Amino acid sequence: MNIVVLGLSITSSWGNGHATTYRALVRALASRGHDVLFLERDASWYAENRDLPEPPYCRARLYRSIAELADRATADLRTADLVMVGSYVPEGIAIGDLVQREAGGLTAFYDIDTPVTLARLPSGDVDYIAPRQIPRYDIYLSFTGGPTLDLLQQSYGSPLARPLYCSVDPELYYPEPIEPQWDLGYLGTYSGDRQPVLARLMLNAAAKAPDARFVVAGPQYPDAIAWPVNVERVVHLAPSQHRCFYNALRYTLNVTRADMVKAGYSPSVRLFEAAACGTPIISDTWEGLDRFLTPGAEILLSRNARQTLTYLHEISEGNRREIGARARQRVLTAHTALHRAMELESYVAEAGLRTAEKAAS
């Protein structure tokens, strides 16, 4: 297929998890013979932190305004087999209107933030998609599965809502023989709704275990946060450093945003990346988690600092490694970027059949 993607960013991973997702998916699509053009707003905060300015597996083109996009990309929209607009794209509603007006093939909305989107849509506090546009996208691709898909179809009129979860590229994430530097680490940009969970599961544990080593990597954390002395801070890690980071941890912590917890069925990309590295995961809990990793065998669930410390102190080294190995095997059999690329192909075929049947009737 000839595919055009209008996403938040593929050239910069600074302060967002979208770039990692797009990179893995687009690379997998390219490996299956698809031609991908990625159109990205030239935002100043990304311009200063472009860690992949020219992806080798697609064409990346920057634009500065809707007018410039319309002028330079309309021909691409008209000739594409699939045009996909992502969540959190600046002026995404205007871009969606442009795509739905000019696209010659199928259109899709890729919501990497589905629970956030649906929580804000009723108040109109979403600037990247409008309710009126949802029925006009041929496919609604959602980072969240479960009941959310029924809501999108029954309440918002999507003709085809399907899950396209995040994934991992196993060529980039795998175990390495690195001596662990930290007992527990967390990788993620600051989020106000995640911070209390991070404090409960990790920072409180660090305060109770002064001899253990902890690390938090990610940008935008307020200066006012009081970090325990045994918690190291890393302001930013480029994706090229993530594998080394995970392999340097005895355990990693997974913390989920409140809207995702409420919706359930919303695995994060960090979950799959850590698992692919064979790093055992300690996670908060939410409905549907067991669809991706089996609690107790492939992932450990914690509700407080005491449970976190129990895992750190009482699980043998052999069992720790086995948990990580089982999680890695599970991810490699179901949650790689190649799996997602093939799923996307099947959804496009399904939508194309629906469109043909509708035209014939």
TILOLUM-230064 format. One record per residue (C-alpha): residue number from 1; residue in one letter; chain; x negated, z negated, y. Coordinates in steps of 0.1 Angstrom, whole numbers, plus 2048, in hexadecimal, padded with zeros to 3 digits. Layout:
REM TILOLUM-230064
[NUM,A,A,[X,Z,Y]]
...
END
This chain:
REM TILOLUM-230064
[1,M,A,[800,800,800]]
[2,N,A,[7F8,804,824]]
[3,I,A,[7FD,7E1,832]]
[4,V,A,[7FD,7D3,856]]
[5,V,A,[7FA,7AE,85B]]
[6,L,A,[800,79D,87D]]
[7,G,A,[7F4,77A,877]]
[8,L,A,[7E7,75C,88A]]
[9,S,A,[7C3,762,882]]
[10,I,A,[7AC,770,867]]
[11,T,A,[78C,771,87C]]
[12,S,A,[78B,74C,885]]
[13,S,A,[793,72D,870]]
[14,W,A,[790,716,88E]]
[15,G,A,[7AC,6FC,88F]]
[16,N,A,[7C2,70F,877]]
[17,G,A,[7C8,714,852]]
[18,H,A,[7D7,736,855]]
[19,A,A,[7B5,749,855]]
[20,T,A,[7AB,73C,833]]
[21,T,A,[7CD,747,824]]
[22,Y,A,[7CC,769,834]]
[23,R,A,[7A8,76F,82A]]
[24,A,A,[7AF,767,805]]
[25,L,A,[7CF,77B,804]]
[26,V,A,[7C2,79A,816]]
[27,R,A,[7A2,79B,801]]
[28,A,A,[7B7,79A,7E2]]
[29,L,A,[7CD,7B6,7EF]]
[30,A,A,[7AF,7CB,7F7]]
[31,S,A,[7A1,7C5,7D4]]
[32,R,A,[7C2,7D4,7C6]]
[33,G,A,[7BE,7F3,7DB]]
[34,H,A,[7D4,7EC,7F9]]
[35,D,A,[7C9,7F5,81D]]
[36,V,A,[7CE,7D8,835]]
[37,L,A,[7CD,7D8,85B]]
[38,F,A,[7CD,7B5,86A]]
[39,L,A,[7D9,7B2,88E]]
[40,E,A,[7D0,792,8A0]]
[41,R,A,[7D6,785,8C3]]
[42,D,A,[7B5,781,8D6]]
[43,A,A,[7B8,75C,8DD]]
[44,S,A,[79C,74C,8F1]]
[45,W,A,[79A,72D,8DA]]
[46,Y,A,[794,744,8BC]]
[47,A,A,[77C,75B,8CF]]
[48,E,A,[764,73F,8D3]]
[49,N,A,[765,737,8AE]]
[50,R,A,[767,757,89A]]
[51,D,A,[757,750,878]]
[52,L,A,[762,771,869]]
[53,P,A,[765,78A,886]]
[54,E,A,[764,7A8,86F]]
[55,P,A,[774,7A2,84D]]
[56,P,A,[764,7B9,833]]
[57,Y,A,[785,7BE,820]]
[58,C,A,[79C,7CA,83C]]
[59,R,A,[79D,7D8,85F]]
[60,A,A,[7A1,7BC,879]]
[61,R,A,[7AD,7C6,89C]]
[62,L,A,[7B2,7AF,8BA]]
[63,Y,A,[7CC,7B4,8D5]]
[64,R,A,[7D2,7A1,8F6]]
[65,S,A,[7F7,7A7,8FD]]
[66,I,A,[817,7B4,8EE]]
[67,A,A,[814,7D3,904]]
[68,E,A,[7F1,7DA,8F6]]
[69,L,A,[7FD,7D4,8D3]]
[70,A,A,[81A,7EC,8D7]]
[71,D,A,[804,806,8E6]]
[72,R,A,[7E9,804,8CC]]
[73,A,A,[7FB,7FB,8AC]]
[74,T,A,[81D,80C,8AC]]
[75,A,A,[810,829,898]]
[76,D,A,[802,811,87E]]
[77,L,A,[824,7FF,87C]]
[78,R,A,[836,820,876]]
[79,T,A,[820,82B,85A]]
[80,A,A,[81B,80A,848]]
[81,D,A,[82C,804,826]]
[82,L,A,[82E,7DF,82F]]
[83,V,A,[82B,7CD,851]]
[84,M,A,[828,7A7,84E]]
[85,V,A,[82B,78F,86C]]
[86,G,A,[81E,76C,868]]
[87,S,A,[829,74B,875]]
[88,Y,A,[81A,73C,895]]
[89,V,A,[810,75E,8A2]]
[90,P,A,[810,75C,8C8]]
[91,E,A,[830,76D,8D6]]
[92,G,A,[83B,772,8B2]]
[93,I,A,[85F,778,8BB]]
[94,A,A,[856,795,8D1]]
[95,I,A,[83E,7A2,8B7]]
[96,G,A,[85A,79F,89D]]
[97,D,A,[871,7B3,8B2]]
[98,L,A,[856,7CE,8B6]]
[99,V,A,[850,7CF,890]]
[100,Q,A,[875,7D0,887]]
[101,R,A,[87A,7EC,8A0]]
[102,E,A,[85C,801,897]]
[103,A,A,[852,7FB,873]]
[104,G,A,[857,818,85C]]
[105,G,A,[855,805,83C]]
[106,L,A,[85E,7E2,830]]
[107,T,A,[85A,7C4,846]]
[108,A,A,[852,7A0,83D]]
[109,F,A,[84E,77F,84E]]
[110,Y,A,[833,769,83F]]
[111,D,A,[83B,745,847]]
[112,I,A,[81C,72F,841]]
[113,D,A,[82F,712,852]]
[114,T,A,[852,716,844]]
[115,P,A,[85D,6F1,846]]
[116,V,A,[851,6EF,86A]]
[117,T,A,[863,70F,872]]
[118,L,A,[884,704,863]]
[119,A,A,[882,6E2,873]]
[120,R,A,[87E,6F1,896]]
[121,L,A,[895,710,893]]
[122,P,A,[8B6,6FE,89B]]
[123,S,A,[8A8,6F1,8BD]]
[124,G,A,[898,713,8C5]]
[125,D,A,[875,703,8C6]]
[126,V,A,[865,720,8B3]]
[127,D,A,[854,73C,8C6]]
[128,Y,A,[849,752,8A8]]
[129,I,A,[86B,75A,898]]
[130,A,A,[88F,759,8A2]]
[131,P,A,[8AD,753,88B]]
[132,R,A,[8BB,775,893]]
[133,Q,A,[89B,785,885]]
[134,I,A,[89C,775,863]]
[135,P,A,[8B7,78C,854]]
[136,R,A,[8A4,7AA,862]]
[137,Y,A,[884,7A3,84F]]
[138,D,A,[886,7B3,82D]]
[139,I,A,[873,796,81E]]
[140,Y,A,[86D,772,829]]
[141,L,A,[84D,766,819]]
[142,S,A,[84B,740,818]]
[143,F,A,[82F,727,813]]
[144,T,A,[84B,710,807]]
[145,G,A,[85F,716,7E7]]
[146,G,A,[87C,703,7D8]]
[147,P,A,[89D,6FD,7EA]]
[148,T,A,[88E,70B,80B]]
[149,L,A,[891,72E,7FD]]
[150,D,A,[8B6,72A,7F7]]
[151,L,A,[8BA,71D,81B]]
[152,L,A,[8A8,73B,829]]
[153,Q,A,[8C0,753,816]]
[154,Q,A,[8E0,740,819]]
[155,S,A,[8DE,731,83C]]
[156,Y,A,[8C7,749,84E]]
[157,G,A,[8D1,769,83D]]
[158,S,A,[8AF,774,82F]]
[159,P,A,[8B5,791,816]]
[160,L,A,[898,786,801]]
[161,A,A,[886,764,805]]
[162,R,A,[869,760,7ED]]
[163,P,A,[84C,747,7E9]]
[164,L,A,[829,753,7F2]]
[165,Y,A,[816,733,7F0]]
[166,C,A,[7F3,72E,7FC]]
[167,S,A,[7D7,736,7E3]]
[168,V,A,[7B2,735,7DD]]
[169,D,A,[797,74F,7D8]]
[170,P,A,[783,744,7B9]]
[171,E,A,[766,759,7C4]]
[172,L,A,[761,742,7E1]]
[173,Y,A,[76C,720,7D3]]
[174,Y,A,[75C,714,7B3]]
[175,P,A,[749,6F5,7A6]]
[176,E,A,[725,6F1,7B0]]
[177,P,A,[70B,6D8,7A2]]
[178,I,A,[709,6C3,7C2]]
[179,E,A,[704,69E,7C2]]
[180,P,A,[722,68E,7D3]]
[181,Q,A,[71B,681,7F6]]
[182,W,A,[73D,670,7FB]]
[183,D,A,[756,65E,7E6]]
[184,L,A,[774,66C,7F7]]
[185,G,A,[778,688,811]]
[186,Y,A,[794,698,825]]
[187,L,A,[793,6BB,834]]
[188,G,A,[7AD,6C3,84E]]
[189,T,A,[7B5,6C9,873]]
[190,Y,A,[7C4,6AA,884]]
[191,S,A,[7EA,6A8,883]]
[192,G,A,[7FE,68B,891]]
[193,D,A,[815,689,873]]
[194,R,A,[7F9,68A,85A]]
[195,Q,A,[7E3,670,86B]]
[196,P,A,[7F8,651,860]]
[197,V,A,[7F5,65D,83B]]
[198,L,A,[7D0,663,83F]]
[199,A,A,[7CC,640,84D]]
[200,R,A,[7E1,631,831]]
[201,L,A,[7D1,643,814]]
[202,M,A,[7AD,646,820]]
[203,L,A,[7A3,633,840]]
[204,N,A,[7B3,613,834]]
[205,A,A,[7A1,618,813]]
[206,A,A,[780,61D,825]]
[207,A,A,[785,5FD,838]]
[208,K,A,[78A,5EA,817]]
[209,A,A,[76C,5FB,806]]
[210,P,A,[74E,5F9,81E]]
[211,D,A,[736,604,803]]
[212,A,A,[749,624,7FC]]
[213,R,A,[742,645,80F]]
[214,F,A,[75E,659,820]]
[215,V,A,[75F,678,836]]
[216,V,A,[77A,689,84B]]
[217,A,A,[773,6AE,855]]
[218,G,A,[787,6C1,86E]]
[219,P,A,[78D,6C6,894]]
[220,Q,A,[7A4,6B8,8AE]]
[221,Y,A,[7A4,693,8A4]]
[222,P,A,[7AA,67D,8C3]]
[223,D,A,[78D,668,8D0]]
[224,A,A,[7A3,649,8CE]]
[225,I,A,[7A3,648,8A8]]
[226,A,A,[78F,62A,89C]]
[227,W,A,[77C,637,87D]]
[228,P,A,[76E,61D,864]]
[229,V,A,[748,61D,865]]
[230,N,A,[746,62C,842]]
[231,V,A,[75B,64A,84B]]
[232,E,A,[745,668,856]]
[233,R,A,[754,682,86E]]
[234,V,A,[74E,6A7,86C]]
[235,V,A,[75E,6B9,88A]]
[236,H,A,[762,6DC,87A]]
[237,L,A,[759,6ED,85A]]
[238,A,A,[75B,712,857]]
[239,P,A,[76B,71F,837]]
[240,S,A,[748,72A,82B]]
[241,Q,A,[73F,705,829]]
[242,H,A,[75F,6F9,818]]
[243,R,A,[753,6FE,7F4]]
[244,C,A,[733,6EA,7FB]]
[245,F,A,[748,6CE,80B]]
[246,Y,A,[760,6CB,7EE]]
[247,N,A,[744,6CB,7D5]]
[248,A,A,[733,6AF,7E8]]
[249,L,A,[751,698,7E3]]
[250,R,A,[75A,682,7C5]]
[251,Y,A,[77E,685,7CF]]
[252,T,A,[791,697,7EB]]
[253,L,A,[7B1,68C,7FD]]
[254,N,A,[7CF,6A2,801]]
[255,V,A,[7E7,699,81E]]
[256,T,A,[807,6AC,825]]
[257,R,A,[819,6B1,846]]
[258,A,A,[83A,69F,849]]
[259,D,A,[850,6BE,84A]]
[260,M,A,[83F,6CB,82B]]
[261,V,A,[844,6AA,819]]
[262,K,A,[869,6AB,822]]
[263,A,A,[86E,6CE,816]]
[264,G,A,[858,6CA,7F7]]
[265,Y,A,[848,6E7,7E3]]
[266,S,A,[82E,6EC,7FF]]
[267,P,A,[80B,6EB,7F0]]
[268,S,A,[7EF,6EE,80A]]
[269,V,A,[7D2,706,807]]
[270,R,A,[7BA,6E9,806]]
[271,L,A,[7CB,6DD,7E6]]
[272,F,A,[7C2,6FD,7D4]]
[273,E,A,[79F,700,7E3]]
[274,A,A,[795,6DE,7D8]]
[275,A,A,[7A3,6E3,7B6]]
[276,A,A,[790,704,7B2]]
[277,C,A,[770,6F0,7B9]]
[278,G,A,[779,6D8,79E]]
[279,T,A,[77B,6BB,7B7]]
[280,P,A,[795,6A1,7AC]]
[281,I,A,[7B1,69E,7C5]]
[282,I,A,[7C2,67E,7D1]]
[283,S,A,[7E3,688,7E2]]
[284,D,A,[802,67B,7F4]]
[285,T,A,[821,683,7E0]]
[286,W,A,[83E,69B,7E6]]
[287,E,A,[859,6AD,7D3]]
[288,G,A,[84C,6CB,7BF]]
[289,L,A,[828,6C1,7BF]]
[290,D,A,[82A,6C0,799]]
[291,R,A,[832,6E5,799]]
[292,F,A,[80E,6EC,7A4]]
[293,L,A,[7F9,6D0,795]]
[294,T,A,[803,6B6,77B]]
[295,P,A,[801,692,789]]
[296,G,A,[7E9,67B,775]]
[297,A,A,[7D9,698,763]]
[298,E,A,[7D0,6B2,77E]]
[299,I,A,[7D6,69E,79E]]
[300,L,A,[7D8,679,7A8]]
[301,L,A,[7F4,66C,7BE]]
[302,S,A,[7EF,64F,7D6]]
[303,R,A,[807,63C,7ED]]
[304,N,A,[7EF,623,7FC]]
[305,A,A,[7CA,618,800]]
[306,R,A,[7CB,603,7E1]]
[307,Q,A,[7D5,620,7CA]]
[308,T,A,[7BA,636,7DB]]
[309,L,A,[79F,61B,7D4]]
[310,T,A,[7AB,617,7B0]]
[311,Y,A,[7A4,63C,7AA]]
[312,L,A,[782,63A,7BB]]
[313,H,A,[776,61B,7A9]]
[314,E,A,[787,61B,786]]
[315,I,A,[787,63F,77A]]
[316,S,A,[769,647,765]]
[317,E,A,[752,663,76F]]
[318,G,A,[75C,677,750]]
[319,N,A,[781,673,757]]
[320,R,A,[77B,67C,77B]]
[321,R,A,[76B,69D,772]]
[322,E,A,[786,6A5,758]]
[323,I,A,[7A1,6A1,773]]
[324,G,A,[78F,6B9,789]]
[325,A,A,[789,6D2,76D]]
[326,R,A,[7AD,6D2,762]]
[327,A,A,[7B8,6D8,786]]
[328,R,A,[7A0,6F5,789]]
[329,Q,A,[7AD,705,769]]
[330,R,A,[7D1,702,775]]
[331,V,A,[7C9,712,797]]
[332,L,A,[7B5,72F,787]]
[333,T,A,[7D3,738,771]]
[334,A,A,[7EE,738,78C]]
[335,H,A,[7E2,733,7B0]]
[336,T,A,[7C7,74B,7B9]]
[337,A,A,[7C9,765,7D5]]
[338,L,A,[7CC,780,7BB]]
[339,H,A,[7EC,76F,7AD]]
[340,R,A,[7FA,76F,7D0]]
[341,A,A,[7F2,793,7D6]]
[342,M,A,[803,79D,7B6]]
[343,E,A,[821,788,7C0]]
[344,L,A,[823,799,7E1]]
[345,E,A,[823,7BB,7D0]]
[346,S,A,[840,7B0,7BA]]
[347,Y,A,[854,7A4,7D9]]
[348,V,A,[84E,7C5,7EB]]
[349,A,A,[85A,7D8,7CC]]
[350,E,A,[879,7C2,7CB]]
[351,A,A,[880,7C7,7F0]]
[352,G,A,[87A,7EC,7ED]]
[353,L,A,[893,7EE,7D0]]
[354,R,A,[8AD,7DB,7E4]]
[355,T,A,[8A8,7F2,802]]
[356,A,A,[8AC,811,7EC]]
[357,E,A,[8CB,803,7DC]]
[358,K,A,[8DA,7FB,7FE]]
[359,A,A,[8D3,81D,80B]]
[360,A,A,[8E2,82E,7EC]]
[361,S,A,[902,81A,7F0]]
END
